[in-house]
Amino acid sequence: MADSKRTHESDRRKKKYRSDGTPIWAKRYIDGPGIWVSCIKGKERQTVAECYDLFDSVASELWPMESDEDNMESDAVDDEDNDLSIEAQIVNEVNAMKKSQKEPRFVNCQTNTTCVVFISCKPPVNPVQLVLKLVKDVQTTGIVRSRCIHRLVPVTASCGANLPEIQGLCRKVLESFFSEHPGRKFNYKIELRLRNHSVISRPDLIQHIAQCVPEGHTVELTDPEVFILVEVFKSVCGISVVQNYYDLQKFNMTEIANAKNGGNIATERQVFGARDARVP
């Protein structure tokens, strides 16, 4: 009995740590990868609806869903099912229904905060590529396909807002980015935003993040090549690495459109198939 109790307590302790040794803290309601969206005050629900339609549209271009050929193959399989027994046909129909039920690519995570929305992204969606596509389209056309969205901040991955987890995540995200540019040395800047968080001080957090940057890369505060975006919201920290952040007005679509249209944004906002209050 005592041995069973000790084994149970040991299992509980193991569940509090990940395989890399970082602790697992309280359950998070916001989880990445995803995109932080700043919006007009009081228009959070409309913003979520616009994000669903806008993000789905761009994601369909970058990461197409099931092709028509797959549907044709499915029809051929249905013809073959006619030769099977009723039980076998039922099994095949159930399996086909399970396969056709696709998880949504984008899910709204409740922030309970005005002017702030977080949309989590499911694979294969890459938040950085998605945001870059959106803001560059605005830079080219001068048109913001939204009435409520202002600024977008991609989150490659997220973790609990505590130093051990943040440092572990930083090393993974930075290693992934720099591995795509072998041998190249960048100058960088840490762009940190704290919202509703007072546990870790800003200087302390920046210092710990800087310790995760591989040797050879240097700090540049005026005109950096690489930006390490760190968003801390309550008990969650999101991290991503981007380029051309200042050139693209810190991914503020309103500012990009203003620059393109000489400061007149009022006539350049368009609704892009926004859904009416069908937001979870």
C-alpha positions as semicolon CSV with decimal commas, in nm:
position;residue;x (nm);y (nm);z (nm)
1;M;0,000;0,000;0,000
2;A;0,280;0,236;0,095
3;D;0,474;0,146;-0,220
4;S;0,167;0,218;-0,433
5;K;0,126;0,558;-0,269
6;R;0,491;0,647;-0,325
7;T;0,464;0,544;-0,691
8;H;0,155;0,761;-0,736
9;E;0,328;1,062;-0,578
10;S;0,632;1,002;-0,799
11;D;0,412;1,001;-1,111
12;R;0,250;1,327;-1,001
13;R;0,591;1,488;-0,959
14;K;0,698;1,370;-1,305
15;K;0,393;1,533;-1,462
16;K;0,509;1,871;-1,334
17;Y;0,814;1,870;-1,561
18;R;0,862;1,842;-1,936
19;S;1,111;1,608;-2,101
20;D;1,362;1,895;-2,129
21;G;1,345;1,961;-1,755
22;T;1,142;2,283;-1,767
23;P;0,858;2,296;-1,514
24;I;0,491;2,283;-1,612
25;W;0,300;2,557;-1,437
26;A;-0,072;2,632;-1,431
27;K;-0,288;2,556;-1,734
28;R;-0,290;2,838;-1,988
29;Y;-0,599;2,959;-2,166
30;I;-0,384;3,124;-2,436
31;D;-0,155;2,896;-2,628
32;G;0,059;2,941;-2,938
33;P;0,155;2,942;-3,212
34;G;-0,082;3,222;-3,294
35;I;-0,128;3,592;-3,364
36;W;-0,188;3,882;-3,127
37;V;-0,428;4,133;-3,276
38;S;-0,484;4,485;-3,149
39;C;-0,815;4,638;-3,247
40;I;-1,065;4,919;-3,194
41;K;-1,201;4,934;-2,839
42;G;-1,538;4,763;-2,809
43;K;-1,497;4,580;-3,141
44;E;-1,329;4,265;-3,013
45;R;-1,603;4,026;-3,132
46;Q;-1,609;4,182;-3,477
47;T;-1,230;4,163;-3,485
48;V;-1,234;3,789;-3,418
49;A;-1,487;3,740;-3,699
50;E;-1,272;3,943;-3,938
51;C;-0,962;3,752;-3,836
52;Y;-1,127;3,419;-3,911
53;D;-1,223;3,524;-4,263
54;L;-0,906;3,717;-4,341
55;F;-0,668;3,455;-4,202
56;D;-0,857;3,171;-4,370
57;S;-0,836;3,349;-4,704
58;V;-0,462;3,402;-4,686
59;A;-0,395;3,056;-4,540
60;S;-0,584;2,897;-4,832
61;E;-0,333;3,062;-5,066
62;L;-0,024;2,968;-4,868
63;W;-0,133;2,625;-4,744
64;P;-0,408;2,486;-4,972
65;M;-0,650;2,238;-4,825
66;E;-0,761;1,903;-4,970
67;S;-0,764;1,910;-5,353
68;D;-1,045;1,814;-5,585
69;E;-0,843;1,508;-5,687
70;D;-0,875;1,374;-5,337
71;N;-1,251;1,418;-5,360
72;M;-1,255;1,228;-5,691
73;E;-1,063;0,943;-5,529
74;S;-1,318;0,941;-5,249
75;D;-1,599;0,904;-5,504
76;A;-1,420;0,609;-5,661
77;V;-1,391;0,443;-5,322
78;D;-1,765;0,493;-5,269
79;D;-1,834;0,303;-5,592
80;E;-1,621;0,013;-5,470
81;D;-1,809;0,013;-5,138
82;N;-2,126;-0,092;-5,320
83;D;-1,979;-0,439;-5,358
84;L;-1,915;-0,472;-4,982
85;S;-2,144;-0,601;-4,712
86;I;-2,368;-0,360;-4,524
87;E;-2,151;-0,383;-4,213
88;A;-1,836;-0,304;-4,412
89;Q;-2,007;-0,011;-4,583
90;I;-2,113;0,132;-4,247
91;V;-1,756;0,106;-4,117
92;N;-1,623;0,283;-4,428
93;E;-1,883;0,559;-4,396
94;V;-1,795;0,619;-4,031
95;N;-1,423;0,636;-4,117
96;A;-1,495;0,878;-4,402
97;M;-1,697;1,103;-4,169
98;K;-1,415;1,111;-3,917
99;K;-1,167;1,197;-4,190
100;S;-1,386;1,475;-4,328
101;Q;-1,418;1,645;-3,988
102;K;-1,134;1,892;-4,004
103;E;-1,021;2,097;-3,710
104;P;-1,041;2,471;-3,771
105;R;-0,710;2,632;-3,856
106;F;-0,778;2,929;-3,632
107;V;-0,928;2,940;-3,283
108;N;-1,006;3,242;-3,071
109;C;-0,853;3,235;-2,722
110;Q;-1,035;3,445;-2,465
111;T;-0,821;3,733;-2,333
112;N;-1,093;3,918;-2,136
113;T;-0,906;4,237;-2,223
114;T;-1,021;4,532;-2,430
115;C;-0,850;4,600;-2,762
116;V;-0,661;4,269;-2,752
117;V;-0,743;3,944;-2,934
118;F;-0,540;3,625;-2,965
119;I;-0,601;3,379;-3,248
120;S;-0,420;3,046;-3,217
121;C;-0,300;2,878;-3,537
122;K;-0,300;2,508;-3,618
123;P;-0,037;2,340;-3,841
124;P;0,065;2,385;-4,113
125;V;-0,006;2,756;-4,063
126;N;0,306;2,960;-3,987
127;P;0,208;3,281;-3,800
128;V;0,513;3,476;-3,917
129;Q;0,456;3,393;-4,284
130;L;0,086;3,469;-4,251
131;V;0,141;3,811;-4,093
132;L;0,411;3,902;-4,344
133;K;0,177;3,814;-4,631
134;L;-0,100;4,031;-4,485
135;V;0,107;4,340;-4,412
136;K;0,293;4,323;-4,743
137;D;-0,040;4,307;-4,926
138;V;-0,144;4,625;-4,744
139;Q;0,189;4,784;-4,832
140;T;0,133;4,703;-5,199
141;T;-0,236;4,790;-5,232
142;G;-0,287;5,045;-4,955
143;I;-0,608;4,863;-4,862
144;V;-0,680;4,720;-4,517
145;R;-0,930;4,439;-4,557
146;S;-1,075;4,500;-4,213
147;R;-1,264;4,765;-4,022
148;C;-1,135;4,680;-3,676
149;I;-0,785;4,532;-3,698
150;H;-0,488;4,756;-3,630
151;R;-0,169;4,565;-3,548
152;L;-0,063;4,203;-3,582
153;V;0,209;4,030;-3,380
154;P;0,300;3,672;-3,476
155;V;0,382;3,417;-3,208
156;T;0,592;3,122;-3,319
157;A;0,549;2,948;-2,984
158;S;0,438;3,028;-2,632
159;C;0,508;2,920;-2,277
160;G;0,440;3,013;-1,919
161;A;0,563;3,357;-1,816
162;N;0,846;3,238;-1,591
163;L;1,218;3,262;-1,659
164;P;1,302;2,889;-1,692
165;E;1,033;2,830;-1,954
166;I;1,100;3,156;-2,137
167;Q;1,469;3,082;-2,171
168;G;1,401;2,727;-2,288
169;L;1,156;2,850;-2,551
170;C;1,387;3,131;-2,663
171;R;1,669;2,888;-2,732
172;K;1,441;2,668;-2,945
173;V;1,293;2,956;-3,147
174;L;1,627;3,130;-3,201
175;E;1,802;2,806;-3,296
176;S;1,532;2,736;-3,554
177;F;1,568;3,082;-3,710
178;F;1,948;3,100;-3,718
179;S;1,973;2,747;-3,857
180;E;1,800;2,878;-4,169
181;H;2,094;3,121;-4,217
182;P;2,405;2,911;-4,146
183;G;2,724;3,109;-4,101
184;R;2,553;3,449;-4,112
185;K;2,586;3,688;-3,821
186;F;2,299;3,927;-3,748
187;N;2,257;4,236;-3,539
188;Y;1,935;4,217;-3,342
189;K;1,700;4,394;-3,105
190;I;1,465;4,251;-2,844
191;E;1,118;4,405;-2,877
192;L;0,943;4,335;-2,549
193;R;0,583;4,418;-2,463
194;L;0,436;4,350;-2,119
195;R;0,059;4,344;-2,067
196;N;-0,105;4,284;-1,731
197;H;0,215;4,132;-1,596
198;S;0,423;4,252;-1,300
199;V;0,602;3,937;-1,180
200;I;0,917;3,971;-1,393
201;S;1,072;4,313;-1,443
202;R;1,142;4,438;-1,793
203;P;1,524;4,472;-1,751
204;D;1,550;4,127;-1,593
205;L;1,351;3,964;-1,872
206;I;1,551;4,133;-2,148
207;Q;1,876;4,024;-1,983
208;H;1,767;3,659;-1,964
209;I;1,646;3,660;-2,325
210;A;1,973;3,810;-2,446
211;Q;2,160;3,524;-2,276
212;C;1,983;3,283;-2,513
213;V;2,113;3,448;-2,832
214;P;2,402;3,246;-2,983
215;E;2,748;3,401;-2,978
216;G;2,851;3,613;-3,274
217;H;2,525;3,805;-3,305
218;T;2,536;4,163;-3,178
219;V;2,285;4,404;-3,030
220;E;2,171;4,696;-3,249
221;L;1,900;4,924;-3,112
222;T;1,872;5,173;-3,399
223;D;1,859;4,975;-3,721
224;P;1,865;4,601;-3,645
225;E;1,838;4,328;-3,906
226;V;1,652;4,088;-3,681
227;F;1,384;4,152;-3,421
228;I;1,310;3,913;-3,138
229;L;0,945;3,982;-3,058
230;V;0,848;3,892;-2,702
231;E;0,488;3,941;-2,590
232;V;0,406;3,876;-2,226
233;F;0,037;3,874;-2,140
234;K;-0,059;3,787;-1,783
235;S;0,092;3,439;-1,729
236;V;0,178;3,366;-2,095
237;C;0,485;3,456;-2,301
238;G;0,495;3,440;-2,682
239;I;0,811;3,463;-2,893
240;S;0,892;3,503;-3,262
241;V;1,179;3,622;-3,480
242;V;1,113;3,855;-3,774
243;Q;1,288;4,089;-4,015
244;N;1,187;4,426;-4,167
245;Y;0,982;4,502;-3,857
246;Y;1,042;4,878;-3,863
247;D;1,012;4,899;-4,243
248;L;0,667;4,742;-4,212
249;Q;0,553;4,986;-3,943
250;K;0,576;4,725;-3,666
251;F;0,310;4,524;-3,854
252;N;0,051;4,796;-3,794
253;M;-0,175;4,768;-4,098
254;T;-0,335;5,107;-4,032
255;E;0,002;5,283;-4,036
256;I;0,112;5,097;-4,349
257;A;-0,206;5,201;-4,532
258;N;-0,168;5,559;-4,408
259;A;0,185;5,573;-4,548
260;K;0,064;5,433;-4,880
261;N;-0,238;5,665;-4,910
262;G;-0,091;5,985;-4,775
263;G;-0,261;5,962;-4,438
264;N;-0,617;5,891;-4,554
265;I;-0,719;5,556;-4,410
266;A;-1,094;5,622;-4,383
267;T;-1,164;5,543;-4,748
268;E;-0,923;5,253;-4,770
269;R;-1,077;5,011;-4,521
270;Q;-1,280;4,727;-4,663
271;V;-1,479;4,449;-4,501
272;F;-1,357;4,109;-4,610
273;G;-1,656;3,876;-4,566
274;A;-1,677;3,934;-4,192
275;R;-1,909;3,705;-4,000
276;D;-2,183;3,856;-3,788
277;A;-2,142;3,773;-3,420
278;R;-2,073;3,404;-3,479
279;V;-1,769;3,410;-3,257
280;P;-1,706;3,138;-3,000
